[in-house]
């Protein structure tokens, strides 16, 4: 058990290979939340072989959200401070995400957060993994620009309601802007009213007239034969 009180540092950074056990644990929690655990066959070996096969932003890319106490990070809590090089030139957002500290935000918590699984999600530098977002590039023919598709965005239950999901989503959006991409899109379950309200609140437009079509398993094998 670990408690997070008052002020925390929220780090958003690119995932490394040693993050795979935490990524899998988060995916399994997400599958439980979405009531789709029977469909989840991911393993650490499969994730490591596929997520890191291509360079970040060229294929599946994961951003990790970590938390540390405001006095333990050993790094500036100012999100702009890490964006300047020693020569005074600005670092790109991509470069910041590649840093082990990532982009750092100071978050004022509304109440004490008790993390019963802190030991399971302990990370380097005495930080705690609180969530992740996995996305990959797609393309819009109408815009004639690439974009990002968010496959999964998940914040552990005890950390919800403090703005951490917004940090992850805004990080993907900022990447899209910096790379001159045309859009960021994702799907949401129709029963997840809290998520729908959250997405609409940040300006996302829902398109209920569109339906997901998917080939997988035997259907994919038959169609691809």
Secondary structure, 3 states (H helix, E strand, C coil): CEEECCEEEEEEEECCHHHHHHHHHHHHHHHHHCCCHHHCCCCHHHHHHHHCCCCCCCCCEEEEEEEEECCCCCCCCCCCHHHECCCCCECCHHHHHHCCCCEEEEEECCCCEEECCCCCCECHHHCEEEEEEEEEEEEECCCCEEEEEEEEEEECHHHCCCCHHHHHHHHHHHHHHHCCCCCEEECCCCCCHHHHHHHHHCCCCCCCCCCCCCCCHHHHHHHCC
